[in-house]
Amino acid sequence: MSTRPPESPASLLVVSAHAGDFVWRAGGAIALAAERGERATVVCLSYGERGESARAWREGRRLDEIKEIRRAEAENAAKALGAEVVFLDAGDYPLRETPELVDRLVRVYRDVAPSVVLTHTLADPYNGDHPAAARMALQARVLAQAIGYDAPGDPLGAPPVFCFEPHQPEMCEFRPDVLLDITSTFERKRAAMECLPAQQHMWDYYTDLARRRGVQLKRNAGPNLGLPHATMGEAYTRLYPQVTGALA
């Protein structure tokens, strides 16, 4: 639950370490927000040019060429989902946490005024860029709330933060407590995935994962919701407590 004024339009902000992360992990949620008429904004801190573009390196591409390839792929994927995308070109492997990069994120927060934030988990022993992105996303969220912080725009409220599922959840301390029904937008997510040929090996993996999460979603939702047989889902953890007047 956000503390933003009730008349403020809903908006979604996704902070992604690399150019493809937002598609695999949160493409369904992004497409759902766009379908509801909400502003959906993705921030790619890097293009994933060094660590997630092996095919291009094997083809002998230069660094600047690889960045352009990954930028175009991410732009096409965001368009397929109905989102706008911002690139901060901070470099990857490693993605370095700096005050300057956090400040740039604060300015995005102030501009978007998100009602919901999605980002990585705070633990990932396989890819340090992911928790680095999460830490900066959380720090920027706090700074954007400070009335005295020197950045354009009004101070932020307190949007809830959801961490999306990492590639190897068991090793990343990921225990989902939110299952999102993305059945209606999965085809758009799949289309967005297919905009990322640099990581084609991920297409079927995340299709299968969505199907498994859909099975779990149906099981936890109970028999009376009339969910379709081929339910597709995404899994999240909620970082801050839900504020509510009734338990449900």
Secondary structure in CASP SS format (residue, H / E / C, confidence):
PFRMAT SS
TARGET T0000
AUTHOR 0000-0000-0000
METHOD secondary structure of the structure
MODEL  1
M C 1.00
S C 1.00
T C 1.00
R C 1.00
P C 1.00
P C 1.00
E C 1.00
S C 1.00
P C 1.00
A C 1.00
S E 1.00
L E 1.00
L E 1.00
V E 1.00
V E 1.00
S E 1.00
A C 1.00
H C 1.00
A C 1.00
G C 1.00
D H 1.00
F H 1.00
V H 1.00
W H 1.00
R H 1.00
A H 1.00
G H 1.00
G H 1.00
A H 1.00
I H 1.00
A H 1.00
L H 1.00
A H 1.00
A H 1.00
E H 1.00
R C 1.00
G C 1.00
E C 1.00
R E 1.00
A E 1.00
T E 1.00
V E 1.00
V E 1.00
C E 1.00
L C 1.00
S C 1.00
Y C 1.00
G C 1.00
E C 1.00
R C 1.00
G C 1.00
E C 1.00
S C 1.00
A H 1.00
R H 1.00
A H 1.00
W H 1.00
R H 1.00
E C 1.00
G C 1.00
R C 1.00
R C 1.00
L H 1.00
D H 1.00
E H 1.00
I H 1.00
K H 1.00
E H 1.00
I H 1.00
R H 1.00
R H 1.00
A H 1.00
E H 1.00
A H 1.00
E H 1.00
N H 1.00
A H 1.00
A H 1.00
K H 1.00
A H 1.00
L H 1.00
G C 1.00
A C 1.00
E E 1.00
V E 1.00
V E 1.00
F E 1.00
L C 1.00
D C 1.00
A C 1.00
G C 1.00
D C 1.00
Y C 1.00
P C 1.00
L C 1.00
R C 1.00
E C 1.00
T C 1.00
P H 1.00
E H 1.00
L H 1.00
V H 1.00
D H 1.00
R H 1.00
L H 1.00
V H 1.00
R H 1.00
V H 1.00
Y H 1.00
R H 1.00
D H 1.00
V H 1.00
A C 1.00
P C 1.00
S C 1.00
V E 1.00
V E 1.00
L E 1.00
T E 1.00
H C 1.00
T C 1.00
L C 1.00
A C 1.00
D C 1.00
P C 1.00
Y C 1.00
N C 1.00
G C 1.00
D H 1.00
H H 1.00
P H 1.00
A H 1.00
A H 1.00
A H 1.00
R H 1.00
M H 1.00
A H 1.00
L H 1.00
Q H 1.00
A H 1.00
R H 1.00
V H 1.00
L H 1.00
A H 1.00
Q H 1.00
A C 1.00
I C 1.00
G C 1.00
Y C 1.00
D C 1.00
A C 1.00
P C 1.00
G C 1.00
D C 1.00
P C 1.00
L C 1.00
G C 1.00
A C 1.00
P C 1.00
P C 1.00
V E 1.00
F E 1.00
C E 1.00
F E 1.00
E C 1.00
P C 1.00
H C 1.00
Q C 1.00
P H 1.00
E H 1.00
M H 1.00
C H 1.00
E C 1.00
F C 1.00
R C 1.00
P C 1.00
D C 1.00
V E 1.00
L E 1.00
L E 1.00
D E 1.00
I C 1.00
T H 1.00
S H 1.00
T H 1.00
F H 1.00
E H 1.00
R H 1.00
K H 1.00
R H 1.00
A H 1.00
A H 1.00
M H 1.00
E C 1.00
C C 1.00
L C 1.00
P H 1.00
A H 1.00
Q H 1.00
Q C 1.00
H C 1.00
M H 1.00
W H 1.00
D H 1.00
Y H 1.00
Y H 1.00
T H 1.00
D H 1.00
L H 1.00
A H 1.00
R H 1.00
R H 1.00
R H 1.00
G H 1.00
V H 1.00
Q H 1.00
L H 1.00
K H 1.00
R H 1.00
N H 1.00
A H 1.00
G C 1.00
P C 1.00
N C 1.00
L C 1.00
G C 1.00
L C 1.00
P C 1.00
H C 1.00
A C 1.00
T C 1.00
M C 1.00
G E 1.00
E E 1.00
A E 1.00
Y E 1.00
T E 1.00
R E 1.00
L C 1.00
Y C 1.00
P C 1.00
Q C 1.00
V C 1.00
T C 1.00
G C 1.00
A C 1.00
L C 1.00
A C 1.00
END
